[in-house]
């Protein structure tokens, strides 16, 4: 069969090679077809939306083997974001029916922390920290407990896209006297033990019903300095791979000594976010202050971080928390030093000026896309006043006893994020995420997760 060509100029003829040459030259000189050898230039850093329609996201994490990310929503749900950045339509885990009833206007209770077992890829185990309705009884006659805090283990289902809600194994529980200061972080350390950050029980000053009397008589209270009364104001360290329901690491600082065996460090007010810097071989805790100062601490075994003797690096007064005491001890009743933070920020109520309602601990960056950030500790603030959704990001250089830091200005958010900052996260490549919302409390659907990304231009 003979084929008729509408344009015979480029048929296979003796001039074929000349025709092809002219065609290629024409294509190459067209403006839109030239290949640019100009390198892309990074013009800034900004936020790129990963997923939205959350209520109050507080954490983003990965399992370091599947390119999946998990978003922890304070209202009791864990959501799975797949490797194609798609949010699964149903939660990975939903324990919202188990939670104490949350106050939509503002609440520090709920599902606060999740940690995947280091061998999650083979054993499918992970751990959650949340608050339930209170048990019977109370911290004082006629005064009931506010809630029950619980650490539980769950297991993933065979399809790995959902957890088994019926697999809950309760690991640890304690009663909370007030609704606030719950801490909330769960992390596995370099030793594969589970670390748990817990606040001082709530209220203010670490005093009142449910707050014990410690060694420092000038300040009434408190739980954070008492090694025997409870777990409040502490960071615990337990072994979830031994014992029933857990074991005590023999290296814990108070094993065989006065003090509860689970305690790893103490003297915290509200250590809400905590992270492990594996390359740096350190754990870093963000501890929310009261009226004057916020702080970031490097965790030391057996360390006493001072609350409520001190707030940040300053002497604290339960009689008037807006004023600094003229003097206070530098050591505790055991003769051990009260450790000072590596970073201190002024609270928004500080007469000296400040823009932090609460510090939000973050991560040391070890990703590849933000070269200038490598080895820097990225953290932030919840907001600048309690009613303004304008959290900020900061970058610190981990060096010495006092880490210098500076504010981060994102390309399209030079002054602040435009949201309440609720938490940070990392993925399998150690890239950073922020969890934010527009609402002060756990309500609505303004919660979003953004990835911190470089922005390139010509």
C-alpha positions in Angstrom: 0.0 0.0 0.0 1.3 3.4 -0.9 1.3 6.1 1.7 0.7 9.8 0.7 2.5 12.3 2.9 0.9 15.8 3.2 4.4 17.3 3.5 6.9 15.7 1.3 9.7 18.1 2.1 11.0 15.7 4.8 10.4 12.4 3.1 13.3 10.0 2.9 15.1 11.6 -0.1 18.8 12.2 -0.9 18.3 15.5 0.9 17.0 13.8 4.1 20.1 14.5 6.2 20.1 18.2 5.3 16.4 18.4 6.2 16.9 16.9 9.6 19.9 19.3 10.2 17.7 22.3 9.4 14.9 21.0 11.6 17.2 20.5 14.6 18.7 24.0 14.2 15.3 25.5 14.0 14.2 23.8 17.2 17.4 24.8 19.1 17.1 28.5 18.3 13.5 28.8 19.4 13.5 30.7 22.7 11.3 28.2 24.5 13.3 25.2 23.5 16.8 26.2 24.5 18.2 24.3 27.5 19.2 26.6 30.2 22.5 26.0 32.0 21.8 28.6 34.6 21.9 27.1 38.1 18.9 27.5 40.3 19.6 29.9 43.2 17.9 29.5 46.6 16.2 32.7 47.3 14.7 31.7 50.7 13.0 29.2 52.9 9.3 28.8 53.3 6.5 26.4 54.3 4.9 24.0 51.8 1.6 22.5 52.8 1.7 18.7 53.3 -1.8 18.1 54.7 -4.7 19.9 56.3 -8.2 19.5 57.9 -6.8 18.6 61.3 -8.2 20.0 64.6 -5.1 20.5 66.7 -2.0 18.7 65.3 0.8 18.4 67.9 3.3 16.1 66.3 4.6 14.8 63.0 6.8 11.6 62.9 7.9 8.8 60.8 9.0 5.2 61.3 12.3 5.6 59.3 11.6 2.8 56.9 8.4 3.5 54.8 8.4 7.1 53.7 5.1 7.5 55.6 4.5 10.3 58.0 2.1 10.3 60.9 0.2 13.3 62.3 -0.9 13.2 65.9 -4.1 15.2 66.5 -4.7 16.2 70.1 -8.4 15.2 69.9 -7.3 11.5 69.9 -6.5 10.6 66.3 -3.4 9.6 64.4 -3.4 10.2 60.7 -1.2 8.5 58.0 0.2 10.5 55.1 1.5 8.1 52.4 4.7 8.4 50.4 2.7 10.3 47.7 1.6 12.9 50.2 -1.9 11.6 50.4 -3.8 11.7 53.7 -5.6 8.4 54.3 -9.4 9.0 54.6 -9.6 7.1 57.9 -7.3 7.5 61.0 -4.4 5.2 61.6 -5.7 5.1 65.2 -8.7 6.7 66.8 -8.9 6.7 70.6 -11.0 9.9 70.8 -13.7 8.0 72.7 -11.3 7.2 75.5 -10.2 10.8 76.2 -11.3 13.1 78.9 -13.7 15.7 77.5 -11.5 18.5 76.1 -12.3 22.2 76.5 -12.6 23.6 72.9 -11.5 27.1 74.0 -8.1 25.8 75.4 -6.8 22.6 76.7 -3.4 21.0 77.4 -4.9 17.5 77.7 -5.6 14.9 75.0 -3.5 12.7 72.8 -0.1 14.4 73.4 2.6 12.1 72.1 3.4 9.0 70.0 6.6 7.0 69.6 7.2 4.1 67.3 9.3 1.3 68.7 12.9 1.2 67.2 12.0 -2.3 65.8 8.6 -1.2 64.5 9.3 -2.6 61.1 9.4 -6.1 62.5 7.2 -5.9 65.7 4.6 -3.3 64.7 4.6 -1.8 68.2 4.1 1.9 69.1 3.3 3.9 72.2 0.9 6.7 73.0 0.4 9.2 75.8 -3.1 10.6 76.5 -5.5 11.7 79.3 -8.6 9.9 80.3 -11.5 10.8 82.7 -10.3 10.9 86.3 -10.4 7.9 88.7 -12.2 8.1 91.9 -10.6 9.9 94.8 -8.6 13.1 94.7 -5.5 14.9 95.9 -7.3 16.2 99.0 -10.6 15.7 100.8 -13.4 17.0 98.6 -11.1 17.7 95.7 -11.3 15.2 92.8 -8.5 14.4 90.4 -8.8 16.2 87.1 -7.7 13.4 84.8 -5.8 10.1 84.5 -2.6 10.1 82.3 -1.8 6.9 80.5 1.0 5.4 78.5 -0.2 2.5 76.3 1.2 0.2 73.7 -0.7 -0.5 70.5 0.1 -2.8 67.5 -0.4 -2.2 63.8 -2.7 -4.4 61.7 -1.3 -6.7 59.0 -2.0 -4.2 56.2 0.2 -1.6 58.0 -2.2 1.2 57.2 -4.1 1.0 60.4 -3.5 0.2 64.1 -5.5 -2.4 66.0 -7.7 -0.4 68.4 -8.2 -3.5 70.5 -4.5 -4.2 71.0 -4.0 -1.6 73.8 -1.7 -2.7 76.5 -1.5 -0.2 79.4 2.1 0.5 80.4 1.9 3.2 83.0 -0.7 5.5 84.6 -0.8 8.4 87.1 -3.4 10.8 88.5 -3.2 14.5 87.6 -4.5 17.1 90.0 -5.1 19.9 87.4 -5.7 20.0 83.6 -2.6 21.7 82.5 1.2 21.0 82.6 1.0 17.5 81.2 4.3 17.5 79.3 3.5 15.0 76.6 6.6 13.7 74.7 7.5 10.1 74.1 10.8 9.3 72.5 13.1 6.3 72.2 16.7 7.2 73.2 19.9 6.0 71.7 19.7 3.2 74.3 16.3 2.1 72.9 14.6 2.9 76.2 11.4 4.9 76.2 11.6 8.4 77.7 8.5 10.2 78.9 8.3 13.9 79.7 5.7 14.9 82.4 4.7 18.3 83.7 4.4 19.3 87.4 0.7 18.5 87.7 -0.7 21.9 86.7 -2.1 25.0 88.3 0.6 27.6 88.9 3.8 27.7 91.0 3.8 23.9 91.5 1.7 24.4 94.7 -1.8 23.5 95.9 -3.7 20.2 96.3 -1.8 17.4 94.5 1.6 19.2 94.8 3.8 17.8 97.5 6.1 19.7 99.9 9.7 19.5 98.9 13.0 20.5 100.5 12.9 24.2 99.6 10.9 25.8 102.3 10.9 29.4 100.9 8.7 28.2 98.0 5.7 26.1 98.9 5.5 22.9 97.0 6.3 21.2 94.8 6.2 18.0 92.7 9.1 18.7 90.4 11.6 18.6 93.3 10.1 15.6 95.1 11.7 12.3 94.0 9.4 10.1 96.0 5.9 11.4 95.8 5.0 11.0 92.1 6.2 11.2 88.5 5.1 14.8 88.1 7.7 17.4 86.9 10.0 14.6 85.7 11.4 12.8 82.7 11.1 9.0 83.1 13.1 6.3 81.4 11.6 2.7 81.1 12.4 -0.5 79.3 9.3 -1.6 77.3 11.1 -4.8 76.1 11.3 -6.3 79.6 9.3 -6.6 82.7 5.5 -6.7 83.1 4.4 -4.2 81.9 7.8 -2.6 81.8 11.3 -2.9 83.2 13.6 -0.5 84.9 16.9 0.2 83.2 19.6 -0.7 85.7 21.5 2.5 84.6 18.7 4.8 85.8 20.1 7.3 88.3 18.0 6.5 91.3 18.1 2.7 91.2 19.1 1.5 94.6 19.0 5.1 95.9 16.3 7.4 97.4 14.0 8.3 94.5 11.6 6.5 92.2 13.4 4.1 89.9 11.7 5.3 86.8 13.0 8.9 87.1 15.8 9.9 84.7 15.8 13.7 85.4 13.6 16.1 87.3 12.9 19.8 88.1 10.6 20.5 85.1 7.5 22.7 84.9 5.9 21.6 81.6 8.4 19.8 79.3 5.9 19.7 76.5 8.2 18.7 73.6 11.4 16.6 73.7 13.6 15.2 70.9 16.7 13.0 70.4 19.6 14.4 68.4 21.2 11.0 67.5 24.2 12.4 65.6 24.8 14.8 68.5 24.2 12.1 71.1 21.9 14.3 73.2 18.3 14.7 74.2 16.8 18.2 74.1 13.7 19.3 76.1 11.6 22.4 75.7 10.2 23.4 79.2 7.4 26.0 79.2 7.8 28.7 81.8 5.3 30.6 83.9 5.4 34.4 83.7 9.0 35.5 83.0 11.1 32.9 81.2 10.9 29.9 78.8 13.7 27.4 78.5 15.4 24.7 76.4 17.4 22.1 78.3 19.9 19.4 77.4 18.9 16.2 79.3 21.5 14.8 81.7 21.0 11.6 83.7 20.0 12.5 87.2 19.9 16.2 86.4 17.9 18.6 88.4 16.6 21.5 86.2 15.5 23.7 89.1 11.8 24.2 89.0 10.2 25.6 91.2 13.4 26.9 92.9 14.3 28.6 89.6 12.5 29.6 86.4 15.1 29.6 83.6 18.3 30.9 85.1 16.6 33.1 87.7 15.4 32.6 91.3 11.6 32.0 91.4 9.1 33.2 93.9 5.8 31.4 94.6 4.7 34.4 96.6 4.9 36.7 93.5 5.9 34.9 90.3 6.3 38.3 88.4 9.3 39.2 90.6 12.7 37.5 90.9 13.9 36.5 94.3 17.1 38.2 95.4 18.8 34.8 96.0 18.2 31.1 95.9 20.2 27.9 96.2 22.4 26.8 93.4 22.3 23.2 94.6 19.5 20.9 95.8 19.2 19.0 99.1 21.5 16.4 97.9 24.2 18.9 97.1 23.6 18.4 93.3 23.7 21.5 91.1 20.5 23.1 89.7 21.2 22.8 86.0 20.6 25.9 83.8 19.1 25.9 80.4 21.1 26.2 77.2 18.5 28.6 75.8 16.3 31.1 77.6 13.6 33.3 76.1 11.6 36.1 77.7 7.9 35.2 78.3 5.4 37.7 76.8 4.5 38.9 80.3 8.2 39.7 81.2 8.5 43.4 82.2 11.8 43.3 80.2 9.9 42.5 77.1 9.2 39.2 75.4 7.2 37.5 72.7 6.7 33.9 73.9 3.6 32.5 75.4 5.3 29.0 75.5 8.4 27.5 74.0 7.9 24.6 71.6 10.9 22.3 71.5 12.0 21.1 68.1 14.8 19.2 66.4 18.5 19.5 65.4 18.4 19.5 61.6 20.3 16.8 59.8 18.5 16.9 56.4 20.0 17.7 53.0 17.8 20.3 51.5 18.6 23.2 53.9 22.4 23.2 53.9 22.8 26.3 56.1 20.6 24.7 58.7 22.6 21.5 59.2 23.5 20.9 62.8 21.3 23.8 64.0 18.6 23.3 66.6 15.2 24.5 65.3 12.6 25.4 67.8 9.7 27.9 68.2 7.0 29.6 70.3 3.3 28.8 70.5 2.4 32.5 69.9 3.3 36.0 71.0 0.2 36.6 73.1 -2.4 34.0 74.2 -5.0 35.3 71.7 -2.8 35.9 68.6 -2.0 33.0 66.1 1.5 34.2 65.4 4.1 31.7 66.6 7.7 32.1 65.5 10.6 29.9 64.5 14.1 30.2 65.9 17.5 28.6 65.0 20.2 27.9 67.6 23.8 26.8 67.4 24.3 23.9 69.8 27.6 24.9 71.4 28.7 25.4 75.0 26.5 26.1 78.0 24.5 28.9 76.3 23.4 28.4 72.7 23.2 31.6 70.6 20.0 31.8 68.6 18.2 34.0 66.1 14.7 34.3 64.6 13.9 32.6 61.4 12.2 34.7 58.7 10.4 32.6 56.1 10.0 34.0 52.6 6.3 34.5 52.8 6.1 34.7 56.6 8.9 37.1 57.5 7.5 38.1 60.9 5.6 35.0 62.2 4.0 31.8 61.0 0.4 33.2 61.0 -0.6 30.3 63.2 -0.3 28.9 66.6 2.7 26.6 66.6 1.8 23.3 68.3 4.7 21.0 67.4 7.4 19.9 65.0 8.2 16.7 63.1 10.8 14.9 61.1 10.6 12.4 58.2 12.8 9.6 57.1 15.2 12.0 55.5 15.4 14.2 58.6 13.5 17.0 56.9 11.5 19.3 59.1 7.7 19.9 59.5 5.6 22.2 61.6 2.2 21.4 63.0 0.0 24.5 63.3 -3.6 25.7 63.7 -5.5 29.0 63.7 -7.5 28.2 66.9 -6.3 28.5 70.4 -8.1 25.4 71.6 -8.9 22.0 70.1 -11.8 23.0 67.8 -12.6 23.6 64.1 -10.5 22.2 61.2 -7.8 24.8 60.8 -5.0 22.4 61.7 -2.3 22.0 59.1 1.1 20.4 58.6 3.7 22.2 56.6 7.1 21.0 55.4 10.0 23.5 55.7 11.5 23.7 52.2 14.0 25.8 50.2 12.6 28.2 47.5 14.5 28.6 44.3 14.6 31.3 41.7 16.7 32.2 38.6 
